[in-house]
Amino acid sequence: MTVSPPALHPWPWRAALAVLLFGLVWFGHRTGFNGHVHPDEPGKVRQILEGRYNFHHPLLMLDSVRAVTAVAGLDDYDSIVLAGRRVAAFYAALGAALLVLVTGRLYGPWPAAAAGLFLLTSPQYFELAHYFKEDPGLVCGLALGLLAALLYGEGPGARRAAILGLAAAVAASAKYAGLIFLPFAVFAVLAARRPRDLAMLLGAFAGGYLLVNWPAFLSAEAWTRSLGNELDRLAATGAAKKRDVPHAAYLEFYWRTSPVLVLLLGLHVFHLARRGFRLRPVEWIMLLLPALYLAVISCTPTVTQRYFLPVGAIFACLSAAGLLVLLPRRHGRWWALLAMLAASVWQGPALLAAARAFAHDHHTEVIRYLQTELPPAAFALIDDHRELEGAPETGPRLERRWIKPGESPASLRTDGVTHVVVTQRRHAELMKDDKRAAGLDDAQTDAVREFYRQLFAEGILLREWQRGPNGYLQASFRIYELPDGP
């Protein structure tokens, strides 16, 4: 026997506002770490400084930061990267607040509060909200789309169809992956049996997407070439963190992150089954959108936890809805509180580690050590041209480049080099016999590998920073002093 969907609950405005305000502080705190630790941030800053686009992503995030920096009159690297991180924090906070609105409207105040708690205590959500990256914007766009689908389902019409189309355009303008929401927006219109609203939906989507991304259409060749390169990179094999497809890497990651949320998600699906899956269109979207997204990323060989962020954010809300199974039972509120506490406590250690990482990044500590602990006449070679950018020109002489085949610690000493800074990105791949250094053949790689063997054996290790949980901020570094003679 099936039943109709339960009545909608009052809008949880207070809970959403509390999540928004707390999220702005929580995600926006400690965003002043070294501006070069994340490999993707320097390129975004250069695009703003140079007034160009590389079209690796749609333009919502980049143009949001352009607008902020233009209004504030920011024109230097550090100020722009900080603005980018704070814009990302804003999108993360707004996305969480919108998801709380949708969850509370559908399932009530307890799931609304739980959704906010689960999102704010998510280590992954917290970390990715701190980088000048598009992922928080994608979550915000998808959350806006869910809210628009909910509103359209409550009162279908041309005006709300246009709002739904604009929300889909925001999601697609955050990342190319956001295009996945458009067919679900079409589903919401067809489920309301108003095919005449499709033209308004698609027109609003096209207009909104063009409004944000018009530079891409003016540079269609560069745009399509960049998009093709991104897709090729995503599907390429042989690089680090790549697997055969399909794979269950993301399911394993989610289970390890919070099995409590997985169990609550199971309770929610059980509850929906008891309702005979008589769901509103927006509920179907909340179920099928993350499931389809998960299936897509599980069929790509590239594995990175940030791709899971939209899935994890929506799953957190569905897990919060699992409290509806507990609340009607005896002492249900206490059971619900216990489940919320257990989920948050489980995520606590990883969340604390993420917060500590943003307060103590290794890049800043290495630069400070080079400036204060080495003699002014020292000449330090940093073995990767991408590492420790932005170091002040005062203090010892610094040079960033890869070790060349045929070089040795003795030859560097002859050239005046007194210290070598060994970075994680370079030596980690070279010290593995099955890895080849980029741009070098096997013989050249072996020659450079031999340099590191000699350095580790003959050099004087002055200081070492071991890799921490956050590989960006807590990268591995070693500082060696070269011996004076043979």
C-alpha positions in Angstrom: 0.0 0.0 0.0 1.4 3.4 -1.0 0.8 6.7 0.6 1.0 10.3 -0.6 4.0 12.4 0.2 3.7 14.1 3.6 2.8 17.8 3.8 5.6 20.3 3.4 7.1 21.8 6.6 7.5 25.5 7.3 10.6 27.1 5.8 13.5 26.8 8.3 14.7 30.4 7.8 16.4 30.7 11.2 18.4 27.5 10.7 19.5 28.5 7.2 20.5 31.9 8.4 22.5 30.5 11.3 24.3 28.1 8.9 25.0 30.9 6.5 26.4 33.3 9.1 28.4 30.7 11.0 29.6 29.2 7.7 31.0 32.6 6.5 33.1 32.8 9.7 34.0 29.1 9.9 35.0 28.7 6.2 36.4 32.2 5.9 38.7 31.8 8.9 42.4 31.1 8.3 42.4 31.7 4.6 45.6 33.7 4.7 47.9 30.7 4.3 50.7 30.7 1.7 49.3 31.8 -1.7 51.2 29.1 -3.6 50.5 25.9 -1.8 47.7 24.8 -4.1 48.9 24.1 -7.6 45.7 25.5 -9.2 45.5 28.8 -7.5 48.4 30.6 -9.1 46.9 30.1 -12.6 43.6 31.6 -11.6 45.3 34.7 -10.0 47.4 35.2 -13.2 44.2 35.1 -15.3 42.8 38.0 -13.2 46.1 40.0 -13.2 46.6 39.6 -16.9 42.9 40.0 -17.9 42.6 36.7 -19.8 40.8 33.3 -19.6 42.1 29.8 -20.0 38.6 28.3 -20.0 39.6 25.2 -18.0 36.3 25.9 -16.1 33.2 27.9 -16.7 33.5 31.5 -15.5 31.3 31.9 -12.5 34.0 31.6 -9.9 36.6 33.5 -11.8 34.3 36.4 -12.7 33.0 36.6 -9.1 36.5 37.2 -7.9 37.2 39.6 -10.8 34.2 41.6 -9.6 35.3 41.6 -6.0 38.8 42.6 -6.7 37.7 45.3 -9.1 35.4 46.9 -6.6 38.0 46.6 -3.8 40.8 47.8 -6.0 43.0 44.7 -5.4 45.8 44.3 -7.9 48.5 42.2 -6.2 48.9 38.4 -6.1 48.4 37.9 -2.4 45.3 40.1 -2.2 43.6 38.4 -5.2 44.3 34.8 -3.9 42.8 35.8 -0.6 39.8 37.3 -2.3 39.4 34.1 -4.3 39.4 32.0 -1.1 36.9 34.2 0.6 34.6 34.0 -2.4 34.8 30.2 -2.3 34.0 30.4 1.5 31.0 32.5 0.7 29.7 30.0 -1.9 30.3 27.1 0.5 28.3 28.9 3.3 25.5 29.9 0.9 25.4 26.4 -0.6 25.1 24.8 2.9 22.3 27.3 3.9 20.3 26.6 0.7 20.6 22.8 1.3 19.3 23.4 4.9 16.3 25.3 3.4 15.5 22.4 1.1 16.0 19.7 3.7 13.9 21.5 6.3 11.1 22.3 3.9 10.8 18.7 2.9 11.5 16.9 6.1 11.2 19.3 9.1 13.3 21.2 11.6 15.3 18.2 13.0 16.6 17.1 9.6 17.3 20.8 8.8 19.4 21.2 11.9 21.2 17.9 11.3 21.9 18.8 7.7 23.5 22.1 8.8 25.6 20.3 11.4 26.7 17.5 9.1 27.8 20.0 6.4 29.6 22.3 8.9 31.5 19.5 10.5 32.4 17.8 7.2 36.3 17.7 6.9 36.1 17.6 3.1 33.6 20.5 2.9 35.6 22.5 5.3 38.9 22.0 3.5 37.6 22.7 0.0 35.8 25.9 1.2 39.3 27.4 1.8 40.8 27.2 -1.7 40.3 29.5 -4.7 38.6 26.6 -6.5 35.3 26.0 -8.3 34.0 23.1 -6.2 32.1 25.2 -3.5 30.5 27.1 -6.4 29.2 23.9 -7.9 27.7 22.8 -4.6 26.0 26.2 -4.3 24.7 26.0 -7.9 23.3 22.5 -7.4 21.7 23.6 -4.0 20.1 26.6 -5.8 18.8 24.2 -8.4 17.2 22.0 -5.8 15.6 25.0 -4.2 14.3 26.2 -7.5 12.9 22.7 -8.3 11.2 22.6 -4.9 9.6 26.0 -5.6 8.5 25.0 -9.1 6.9 21.8 -7.7 5.0 23.9 -5.2 3.5 26.2 -7.8 4.4 25.4 -11.4 4.3 28.3 -13.9 6.4 30.1 -16.5 8.0 32.4 -14.0 9.2 29.6 -11.7 10.3 27.7 -14.8 12.5 30.6 -15.7 13.9 30.7 -12.2 14.7 26.9 -12.5 16.4 27.5 -15.8 18.6 30.3 -14.3 19.5 28.1 -11.3 20.6 25.3 -13.8 22.7 28.0 -15.6 24.4 28.9 -12.3 25.2 25.2 -11.7 26.6 24.8 -15.2 28.6 28.0 -14.9 30.3 26.8 -11.8 31.9 23.7 -13.4 31.2 21.8 -16.6 30.0 18.9 -14.4 27.1 21.2 -13.3 25.5 20.6 -16.7 24.2 17.4 -15.1 21.5 19.3 -13.4 19.8 20.5 -16.6 18.1 17.2 -17.5 16.8 17.0 -13.9 15.3 20.5 -14.3 13.6 19.3 -17.5 12.3 16.3 -15.4 10.8 18.7 -12.8 8.8 20.5 -15.6 7.7 17.3 -17.2 6.6 15.8 -13.9 4.4 18.8 -13.4 2.8 18.0 -16.8 3.5 21.5 -18.1 5.5 20.9 -21.3 4.7 24.5 -22.3 7.1 25.7 -19.5 10.1 23.9 -21.2 10.7 26.8 -23.6 10.9 29.2 -20.7 13.2 26.9 -18.8 15.6 26.3 -21.7 15.5 29.9 -22.7 16.4 31.1 -19.2 19.1 28.5 -19.0 20.6 29.6 -22.3 20.4 33.3 -21.4 21.9 32.8 -18.0 24.7 30.6 -19.2 25.5 33.1 -22.0 25.5 36.0 -19.5 28.1 34.4 -17.3 30.2 32.7 -20.0 30.1 35.1 -23.0 33.9 35.4 -23.2 34.0 31.7 -24.0 31.6 32.2 -27.0 33.8 35.0 -28.2 36.8 32.7 -28.1 35.1 29.5 -29.2 38.3 27.9 -30.6 40.3 28.4 -27.4 37.3 27.4 -25.3 36.7 24.1 -27.1 40.4 23.3 -27.2 40.7 23.9 -23.4 37.6 21.8 -22.7 39.0 19.0 -24.9 42.3 19.1 -23.0 40.5 18.9 -19.7 38.4 15.9 -20.8 41.5 14.2 -22.2 43.3 14.8 -18.9 40.4 13.4 -16.9 40.3 10.3 -19.0 44.0 9.8 -19.4 45.7 6.7 -17.9 49.0 6.1 -16.2 49.1 9.1 -13.9 49.0 9.1 -10.1 45.7 8.3 -8.4 44.2 6.7 -11.5 42.3 3.4 -11.5 40.6 1.0 -13.8 36.9 1.8 -14.3 34.4 1.5 -13.0 35.7 1.5 -9.4 34.4 1.9 -5.9 37.0 4.3 -4.6 34.5 7.0 -3.8 32.2 4.7 -1.9 35.2 3.5 0.1 36.1 7.1 0.8 32.6 8.0 2.0 32.4 5.0 4.3 35.7 5.7 5.9 34.8 9.4 6.3 31.6 8.8 8.2 29.9 5.4 8.5 27.3 7.1 10.7 26.1 9.2 7.8 26.0 6.1 5.6 23.8 4.3 8.1 21.5 7.3 8.4 21.3 7.4 4.6 20.3 3.8 4.7 17.5 4.6 7.2 16.3 7.3 4.9 16.1 5.0 1.9 14.2 2.5 4.1 11.8 5.2 5.1 11.2 6.1 1.5 10.6 2.5 0.7 7.9 2.4 3.4 6.3 5.3 1.7 6.2 3.3 -1.5 8.6 5.8 -3.1 5.7 8.2 -3.5 8.0 11.2 -3.8 7.9 14.7 -5.0 10.0 15.5 -8.1 12.6 17.4 -6.0 12.9 14.3 -3.8 13.6 12.1 -6.8 16.2 14.7 -7.9 17.9 14.6 -4.5 18.1 10.8 -4.8 19.0 10.4 -8.5 21.3 13.4 -9.0 24.0 12.4 -6.6 23.6 8.7 -7.6 24.2 9.6 -11.3 27.0 12.0 -10.5 28.7 9.2 -8.4 28.3 6.8 -11.3 29.9 9.2 -13.7 32.9 10.0 -11.5 33.3 6.3 -10.7 33.7 5.7 -14.5 36.6 8.1 -14.8 40.2 6.8 -14.0 41.1 10.0 -12.2 40.3 9.8 -8.5 40.3 12.8 -6.3 38.2 13.5 -3.3 37.1 16.9 -4.4 35.0 15.3 -7.2 32.9 13.7 -4.5 32.0 17.0 -2.8 28.6 17.5 -4.5 27.7 13.9 -3.8 28.8 14.1 -0.2 26.9 17.4 0.4 23.6 16.1 -0.9 24.1 12.8 0.8 24.6 14.6 4.1 21.1 16.1 3.7 19.6 12.7 2.9 21.3 11.3 5.9 19.8 14.0 8.0 16.4 13.0 6.7 17.1 9.5 8.1 16.4 10.9 11.6 12.6 10.7 10.6 12.9 7.0 11.3 14.2 7.6 14.8 12.1 10.6 16.0 8.7 8.8 16.2 10.2 6.1 18.5 10.3 6.1 22.3 12.9 8.7 23.3 13.2 9.5 19.6 14.6 12.9 20.2 17.4 11.5 22.3 18.2 8.9 19.7 18.3 11.6 17.1 20.6 13.8 19.2 22.8 10.8 19.8 23.0 10.1 16.0 23.8 13.7 15.3 26.5 13.7 18.0 28.0 10.4 16.8 28.2 11.7 13.2 29.9 14.9 14.2 32.3 13.2 16.7 33.3 10.7 14.0 34.3 13.5 11.7 35.9 15.5 14.5 39.6 14.3 14.3 39.8 14.8 10.6 38.1 18.2 10.9 40.5 19.3 13.6 43.5 18.2 11.5 42.2 20.2 8.6 41.8 23.3 10.8 45.3 22.9 12.2 46.7 22.5 8.7 45.4 25.9 7.6 47.1 27.5 10.6 50.6 26.0 10.0 51.5 25.5 6.3 54.9 24.0 5.7 55.6 26.4 2.8 55.6 29.4 5.1 57.7 27.6 7.7 60.3 26.5 5.1 60.6 30.1 3.7 61.0 31.4 7.3 63.7 28.9 8.0 65.6 29.8 4.9 65.5 33.4 5.8 66.4 33.2 9.4 68.5 30.0 9.8 70.8 30.1 6.7 73.7 32.5 6.5 73.1 35.6 4.2 75.7 34.3 1.8 74.0 30.9 1.3 72.8 29.8 -2.1 69.9 27.4 -1.9 68.6 25.4 -4.8 64.9 24.4 -4.6 64.5 21.3 -6.8 61.1 22.1 -8.3 60.3 25.4 -10.1 56.7 25.3 -8.8 57.5 25.2 -5.1 58.1 28.0 -2.7 57.0 30.7 -5.1 56.5 34.1 -3.6 59.6 33.9 -1.3 60.9 37.3 -0.5 64.1 38.4 -2.3 65.8 39.3 1.0 68.0 36.8 2.7 69.9 33.9 1.0 69.9 33.5 -2.7 67.2 31.1 -3.9 66.9 29.4 -7.2 64.0 27.1 -8.2 64.6 24.5 -10.9 64.7 20.8 -11.5 67.9 18.8 -11.0 69.5 18.2 -14.4 70.8 14.8 -15.5 74.5 14.5 -14.8 74.5 16.9 -11.9 75.9 15.8 -8.5 76.1 17.4 -5.1 79.8 18.1 -5.8 79.1 19.8 -9.1 76.5 22.0 -7.5 78.9 22.9 -4.7 81.4 23.9 -7.4 78.8 26.2 -8.9 78.4 27.9 -5.6 75.2 26.1 -4.3 75.5 25.6 -0.6 72.0 24.1 0.2 69.4 22.0 -1.6 65.7 22.1 -0.7 64.2 18.7 -1.6 60.5 19.0 -2.3 57.9 16.3 -2.2 56.7 16.7 -5.8 60.1 16.1 -7.4 61.9 13.6 -5.3 58.9 11.4 -4.4 58.4 10.3 -8.0 62.1 10.0 -8.7 62.9 7.7 -5.7 60.4 5.1 -7.0 62.0 2.8 -9.5 58.8 2.4 -11.6 58.4 6.2 -12.1 59.9 8.4 -14.8 60.4 12.1 -14.2 58.4 14.3 -16.5 60.3 15.2 -19.7 63.2 12.7 -19.1 63.9 9.3 -20.5 64.8 6.3 -18.4 68.5 6.9 -18.5 68.1 10.6 -17.5 65.7 9.7 -14.8 68.2 7.2 -13.4 70.9 9.9 -13.5 68.7 12.3 -11.5 67.7 9.5 -9.1 71.4 8.9 -8.5 71.8 12.6 -7.6 69.3 12.2 -4.8 70.9 9.0 -3.5 74.2 10.9 -3.2 72.6 13.9 -1.6 70.8 11.8 1.0 74.0 9.9 1.8 76.5 12.8 1.8 74.5 15.9 2.6 73.8 17.2 6.0 70.1 17.2 6.8 69.3 20.4 8.6 65.5 20.2 8.9 62.7 18.0 7.6 59.0 18.6 7.3 57.1 15.3 6.9 53.9 15.1 4.8 50.7 15.6 6.8 47.1 14.8 6.3 46.7 17.9 4.0 49.1 17.2 1.2 48.9 20.8 -0.1 49.6 22.7 3.1 51.7 20.0 4.8 53.9 18.9 2.0 57.2 17.1 2.6 60.4 19.2 2.6 64.0 18.5 3.4 66.8 21.1 3.6 70.3 19.7 3.1 73.6 21.4 3.4 76.2 20.3 0.8 79.6 19.2 2.0 82.5 21.5 1.3 84.7 18.9 -0.3 85.0 15.3 -1.5 
